[in-house]
């Protein structure tokens, strides 16, 4: 029974309680969040590029 690993959440939820997390777990979550920031910024850039292309296509 004690050998079983305690299941910990895989992701991070904004505002969740972090009091019981270790330094390593906090660092892992920072890495996850930084990766998500990069993904979101890439999506913003792609949408801006699409919008600019559409705007230039409709300019006569």
Secondary structure as GFF3:
##gff-version 3
##sequence-region A 1 60
A	DSSP	alpha_helix	23	58	.	.	.	ID=ss1
###
